[in-house]
């Protein structure tokens, strides 16, 4: 999907700097500001009524132009917010993730960051799986011996597997987002 425009005009290169608010109608605003300054300078130098009337009229035009520019910017921001809201509603109806400024600019959006606790838990789970693999190998080796297999070694290995599986299962978080262990029925 292509973007219809930059939702954050102040982040565009043209929007940076001192006159970022005067981007809309920038040339017209510059002319009105210059006319006002010239009228004030001539009125101050001549000190006559006509000069001050022209200065007041130029100030009125400057105030009106500023009001129009500010109003248009606010309306554009509200329209952008409504457009984003409509896009999010459309995406939700279509089963897609809501749009964001990062997604509009071609970047990625962080859904959830992994915490240090998640990394430690994953390391512990990996260790638990390795223990289970080693104990399975011990059981296989003893069973391969046939009648001379040490049943105590097999029983200890199976007990270790059971304990390790229980501990690992307690480390897994449930999908509901709570920190409770996963609950359910194992079907063989």
Secondary structure, 3 states (H helix, E strand, C coil): CCCCCCCCHHHCHHHCCCCHHHCCCHHHHHHHHHHHHHHHHHHHHHCCHHHHHHHHHHHHHHHHHHHHHHHHHHHHHHHHHHHHHHHHHHHHHHCCCCCCHHHHCCCCCCCCCCCHHHHHHHHHHHHHHHHHHHHHHHHHHHHHCHHHCCHHHHHHHHHHHHHHHHHHHHHCECCCCCCCECCCCCCC
